[in-house]
Amino acid sequence: LNGDCLYIWDEGKTSGERKCSLSSYISMAENYLGLFNINDIISNNLVKDMIQGRGIDLNEIIKSCQRKAIKDDSIFNIPKKVLFKSK
């Protein structure tokens, strides 16, 4: 993640994907985490309607998120030689 976008690419490739406007989804998921089981959030019809057709796997995003200090922020550097197509 960098800013409000998720960048996906394979090392050594010249193209990748960019998915933006994710912060509202992540924030929404964080707010619900304390109230519901994660499966309740993922299966919620309102949530499904909001992410439908956007290629967003909320389950994968939630599983990948961790709150911890980042010691090497270079992991957020986006390669300049990769062309990212918005999805």
C-alpha positions, 0 to 999 in steps of 0.5 A: 500500500502507498497512500490510498492505493494498492500496487501489485507487481511481480519482481522483474516484470514491467507491468503491474496493477493499481487499485485505489480508493481503498482507505474507506474500505480499510477504515470501515473494516477496522471499525467493524472488527471490534463489533463483529466476527470477520466472516460477518463483515465479509458476508455483509450485503452492504459491504458486498455491494460497495466492493462488487466489481472492483476486484477487491478481496476484502478477506485478503486485505484484512488478513494482510493488515497489521498494526506495527511500527515499520522500520524500513519504509522503503517497502512502500517505494513504487518501482519507477520502471513498472507501468501500473494499470488501474483496476 
